Amino acid sequence: MSAVQRRHPRNARKRRWGPWQWTAYFVTLLVVGIFATQLYYFLQIGWWVRFNPQSTAFMRAAEQRLRESDPKASLKHDWVPYDQISRNLKRAIIASEDANFVNHDGYEIDAMLGAWEKNQKKGHIVAGGSTISQQLAKNLFLSSEKSYLRKAEEFSITWMLEFWMDKQRIYEIYLNSVEWGEGVFGAEAASRYYYGIPASKLSPWQAARLAVMLPRPRYFDTHRNSPYLAQRAGVIARRMGAAELPQ
């Protein structure tokens, strides 16, 4: 043993961390990481109050998936202002996805409880009870994975969206970023892809069909003659008149 080690044996022992110190260290890193992630989401959403998102987590995942088979593949996506999207489509989506969108604060507790009960009966997650705001939160930042942890993150981001933005801005971003088929994102791209017309020209029937596609866009992209799609579109078309739009 050296003279330094003999004089300072306690200092040498202090440098060795035990299980509790390592646990505290990793917990601290985890907490800091979570806080930093939430701060990033919060500031990014604040930026999007005035500036349009260039892409979303769902869009990046879709582009990566497409490029696995075609390195030159690109998404179909064109941003258009809110007032250049047909009121028929706006009404159809609210009638289909979130009838109380204008009035709630981002969440529909009854729908979430209903989804939870359905998941308990099935033994796994099959429904989420998500509002338009929650769907946008997921599309912007998260994955399509279904888990309660992801649902909690979605809940947090939804609060941030509702804190920063009015309903019209939330809906404008949603309409321009939601998936409508394999590599098809946003109302303008969907309108041109399925009907060869701009989003401003969609008829009530066309809008109703697009709205019904949203929960399973890639499936309906390849099953456009599905009897369910036609039947459900008829139901939505009849409900559209009562849909309240954000102003």
Contacts in CASP RR format, 6 or more apart in sequence:
PFRMAT RR
TARGET T0000
AUTHOR 0000-0000-0000
METHOD contacts of the structure
MODEL  1
MSAVQRRHPRNARKRRWGPWQWTAYFVTLLVVGIFATQLYYFLQIGWWVR
FNPQSTAFMRAAEQRLRESDPKASLKHDWVPYDQISRNLKRAIIASEDAN
FVNHDGYEIDAMLGAWEKNQKKGHIVAGGSTISQQLAKNLFLSSEKSYLR
KAEEFSITWMLEFWMDKQRIYEIYLNSVEWGEGVFGAEAASRYYYGIPAS
KLSPWQAARLAVMLPRPRYFDTHRNSPYLAQRAGVIARRMGAAELPQ
5 12 0 8 1.000
17 25 0 8 1.000
38 156 0 8 1.000
41 141 0 8 1.000
41 156 0 8 1.000
41 157 0 8 1.000
41 160 0 8 1.000
42 160 0 8 1.000
45 140 0 8 1.000
45 157 0 8 1.000
45 160 0 8 1.000
45 161 0 8 1.000
45 164 0 8 1.000
45 165 0 8 1.000
46 164 0 8 1.000
48 164 0 8 1.000
48 165 0 8 1.000
48 173 0 8 1.000
49 164 0 8 1.000
49 165 0 8 1.000
49 169 0 8 1.000
52 79 0 8 1.000
52 173 0 8 1.000
52 176 0 8 1.000
53 140 0 8 1.000
53 173 0 8 1.000
53 177 0 8 1.000
56 139 0 8 1.000
56 140 0 8 1.000
56 141 0 8 1.000
56 177 0 8 1.000
56 185 0 8 1.000
57 139 0 8 1.000
57 140 0 8 1.000
57 141 0 8 1.000
57 142 0 8 1.000
57 143 0 8 1.000
58 138 0 8 1.000
58 139 0 8 1.000
58 144 0 8 1.000
58 177 0 8 1.000
58 179 0 8 1.000
58 185 0 8 1.000
59 75 0 8 1.000
59 77 0 8 1.000
59 177 0 8 1.000
59 179 0 8 1.000
59 185 0 8 1.000
61 143 0 8 1.000
61 144 0 8 1.000
62 75 0 8 1.000
62 179 0 8 1.000
62 182 0 8 1.000
62 183 0 8 1.000
62 185 0 8 1.000
63 73 0 8 1.000
63 74 0 8 1.000
63 75 0 8 1.000
63 183 0 8 1.000
66 73 0 8 1.000
66 74 0 8 1.000
66 75 0 8 1.000
66 182 0 8 1.000
66 183 0 8 1.000
67 73 0 8 1.000
75 183 0 8 1.000
75 184 0 8 1.000
75 185 0 8 1.000
75 189 0 8 1.000
76 183 0 8 1.000
76 184 0 8 1.000
76 185 0 8 1.000
76 189 0 8 1.000
76 192 0 8 1.000
76 193 0 8 1.000
77 184 0 8 1.000
77 185 0 8 1.000
77 186 0 8 1.000
77 189 0 8 1.000
78 186 0 8 1.000
78 188 0 8 1.000
78 189 0 8 1.000
78 192 0 8 1.000
79 176 0 8 1.000
79 188 0 8 1.000
80 176 0 8 1.000
80 187 0 8 1.000
80 188 0 8 1.000
80 198 0 8 1.000
80 199 0 8 1.000
80 200 0 8 1.000
81 172 0 8 1.000
82 168 0 8 1.000
82 171 0 8 1.000
82 172 0 8 1.000
82 175 0 8 1.000
84 188 0 8 1.000
84 198 0 8 1.000
84 199 0 8 1.000
84 200 0 8 1.000
85 175 0 8 1.000
85 187 0 8 1.000
85 188 0 8 1.000
85 199 0 8 1.000
85 200 0 8 1.000
86 187 0 8 1.000
86 199 0 8 1.000
86 200 0 8 1.000
86 201 0 8 1.000
86 202 0 8 1.000
86 207 0 8 1.000
87 245 0 8 1.000
88 202 0 8 1.000
88 203 0 8 1.000
88 204 0 8 1.000
88 206 0 8 1.000
88 207 0 8 1.000
88 208 0 8 1.000
88 240 0 8 1.000
89 175 0 8 1.000
89 187 0 8 1.000
89 191 0 8 1.000
89 199 0 8 1.000
89 202 0 8 1.000
89 207 0 8 1.000
89 210 0 8 1.000
89 211 0 8 1.000
90 171 0 8 1.000
90 175 0 8 1.000
90 243 0 8 1.000
90 245 0 8 1.000
91 207 0 8 1.000
91 240 0 8 1.000
91 241 0 8 1.000
91 243 0 8 1.000
91 245 0 8 1.000
92 204 0 8 1.000
92 207 0 8 1.000
92 208 0 8 1.000
92 210 0 8 1.000
92 211 0 8 1.000
92 236 0 8 1.000
92 237 0 8 1.000
92 240 0 8 1.000
92 243 0 8 1.000
93 132 0 8 1.000
93 175 0 8 1.000
93 210 0 8 1.000
93 211 0 8 1.000
93 214 0 8 1.000
94 101 0 8 1.000
94 102 0 8 1.000
94 132 0 8 1.000
94 243 0 8 1.000
94 244 0 8 1.000
94 245 0 8 1.000
95 211 0 8 1.000
95 236 0 8 1.000
95 239 0 8 1.000
95 240 0 8 1.000
95 241 0 8 1.000
95 242 0 8 1.000
95 243 0 8 1.000
96 208 0 8 1.000
96 211 0 8 1.000
96 212 0 8 1.000
96 214 0 8 1.000
96 236 0 8 1.000
96 239 0 8 1.000
97 131 0 8 1.000
97 132 0 8 1.000
97 135 0 8 1.000
97 211 0 8 1.000
97 214 0 8 1.000
98 108 0 8 1.000
98 131 0 8 1.000
98 132 0 8 1.000
99 239 0 8 1.000
99 243 0 8 1.000
100 108 0 8 1.000
101 131 0 8 1.000
101 132 0 8 1.000
101 133 0 8 1.000
101 167 0 8 1.000
101 171 0 8 1.000
101 244 0 8 1.000
101 246 0 8 1.000
102 167 0 8 1.000
102 244 0 8 1.000
102 245 0 8 1.000
102 246 0 8 1.000
103 244 0 8 1.000
104 131 0 8 1.000
105 162 0 8 1.000
106 131 0 8 1.000
106 133 0 8 1.000
106 134 0 8 1.000
106 158 0 8 1.000
106 159 0 8 1.000
106 161 0 8 1.000
106 162 0 8 1.000
107 131 0 8 1.000
107 133 0 8 1.000
107 134 0 8 1.000
107 155 0 8 1.000
107 158 0 8 1.000
108 129 0 8 1.000
108 131 0 8 1.000
111 128 0 8 1.000
111 129 0 8 1.000
111 130 0 8 1.000
111 131 0 8 1.000
112 128 0 8 1.000
112 129 0 8 1.000
114 127 0 8 1.000
114 129 0 8 1.000
115 127 0 8 1.000
115 128 0 8 1.000
115 129 0 8 1.000
118 126 0 8 1.000
118 127 0 8 1.000
119 125 0 8 1.000
119 126 0 8 1.000
119 127 0 8 1.000
119 128 0 8 1.000
125 146 0 8 1.000
125 147 0 8 1.000
125 148 0 8 1.000
128 146 0 8 1.000
128 151 0 8 1.000
130 138 0 8 1.000
130 154 0 8 1.000
131 158 0 8 1.000
132 170 0 8 1.000
132 171 0 8 1.000
132 174 0 8 1.000
133 158 0 8 1.000
133 161 0 8 1.000
133 162 0 8 1.000
133 170 0 8 1.000
134 154 0 8 1.000
134 155 0 8 1.000
134 158 0 8 1.000
135 174 0 8 1.000
135 178 0 8 1.000
136 158 0 8 1.000
136 161 0 8 1.000
136 170 0 8 1.000
136 173 0 8 1.000
136 174 0 8 1.000
136 177 0 8 1.000
136 178 0 8 1.000
137 154 0 8 1.000
137 157 0 8 1.000
137 158 0 8 1.000
137 160 0 8 1.000
137 161 0 8 1.000
138 144 0 8 1.000
138 150 0 8 1.000
138 154 0 8 1.000
138 157 0 8 1.000
139 174 0 8 1.000
139 177 0 8 1.000
139 178 0 8 1.000
139 179 0 8 1.000
140 157 0 8 1.000
140 173 0 8 1.000
140 177 0 8 1.000
141 153 0 8 1.000
141 157 0 8 1.000
142 150 0 8 1.000
142 153 0 8 1.000
142 154 0 8 1.000
142 157 0 8 1.000
143 150 0 8 1.000
161 170 0 8 1.000
162 170 0 8 1.000
165 173 0 8 1.000
166 246 0 8 1.000
167 246 0 8 1.000
168 246 0 8 1.000
168 247 0 8 1.000
170 246 0 8 1.000
171 246 0 8 1.000
175 186 0 8 1.000
175 187 0 8 1.000
176 185 0 8 1.000
176 186 0 8 1.000
176 187 0 8 1.000
176 188 0 8 1.000
177 185 0 8 1.000
177 186 0 8 1.000
178 185 0 8 1.000
178 186 0 8 1.000
178 187 0 8 1.000
178 214 0 8 1.000
179 185 0 8 1.000
179 186 0 8 1.000
179 214 0 8 1.000
179 217 0 8 1.000
179 218 0 8 1.000
180 186 0 8 1.000
180 187 0 8 1.000
180 189 0 8 1.000
180 190 0 8 1.000
180 193 0 8 1.000
180 194 0 8 1.000
180 210 0 8 1.000
180 213 0 8 1.000
180 214 0 8 1.000
180 217 0 8 1.000
180 221 0 8 1.000
181 190 0 8 1.000
181 193 0 8 1.000
181 213 0 8 1.000
181 217 0 8 1.000
181 218 0 8 1.000
181 220 0 8 1.000
181 221 0 8 1.000
182 218 0 8 1.000
182 221 0 8 1.000
182 222 0 8 1.000
184 190 0 8 1.000
184 193 0 8 1.000
184 217 0 8 1.000
184 221 0 8 1.000
187 199 0 8 1.000
187 210 0 8 1.000
188 198 0 8 1.000
188 199 0 8 1.000
190 199 0 8 1.000
190 210 0 8 1.000
191 197 0 8 1.000
191 198 0 8 1.000
191 199 0 8 1.000
191 201 0 8 1.000
191 202 0 8 1.000
191 206 0 8 1.000
191 210 0 8 1.000
192 198 0 8 1.000
194 206 0 8 1.000
194 209 0 8 1.000
194 210 0 8 1.000
194 224 0 8 1.000
195 202 0 8 1.000
195 206 0 8 1.000
202 210 0 8 1.000
204 237 0 8 1.000
204 240 0 8 1.000
205 233 0 8 1.000
205 234 0 8 1.000
205 237 0 8 1.000
207 240 0 8 1.000
208 233 0 8 1.000
208 234 0 8 1.000
208 236 0 8 1.000
208 237 0 8 1.000
208 240 0 8 1.000
209 229 0 8 1.000
209 230 0 8 1.000
209 233 0 8 1.000
211 233 0 8 1.000
211 236 0 8 1.000
212 220 0 8 1.000
212 229 0 8 1.000
212 232 0 8 1.000
212 233 0 8 1.000
212 236 0 8 1.000
213 220 0 8 1.000
213 221 0 8 1.000
213 229 0 8 1.000
220 226 0 8 1.000
220 229 0 8 1.000
223 229 0 8 1.000
END
